[in-house]
């Protein structure tokens, strides 16, 4: 009997003009800490508070690598014109069902430029075209209008609301499900 090989996403940088999605590393830790201490980031993500260098280093050296090795997804730093601008990932990947989910956040100094939408389009389309995914989802708290706008700009469609499906520091929240299928490309 042979062990099945766990499929993984190809660990390569993705580029579209000045946008690069690449593996995060220890050099990104200071920028990650600054962004994850931001009140708006803390409002919508269940991050440790206070968020420190230990959390960020563990994220890039342990969690990001483990996510990729397990086949559950891939974590990418968003870089714009050579500057760290945020994080995006594929997660909850179902290789048998060919589905995955995208999550993202953008650093405060890079917000308002459409980067989350551009990054979500690049990563989601790559997952479908290069790795055979049939469906990619983005889930955002109903009140997180910035995240919802980014998903819509990336070509995702609002499909419904999952009641009490997420959690943030203030408690349970409803999540809007936005989806894109291969036929949408």
Buried (B, 14 or more C-beta within 10 A) or exposed (E): EEEEEEEBBEEEEBEEEEBBBBBBEEEBBEBBBBBBBBEBBBEBBEBEEEBEEEBBBEBBBEBBBEBBEEBBBBBBBBBBEEEBBBBBBBEBBBBEEBBBBBBBBBBBBBBEEBBBBBBBBBBBBBBBEEBEBBBBBBBBBBEBEBBBBBBBBBBBEBEEEBEEBBEBEEEEBEBBBBBBBBEBE
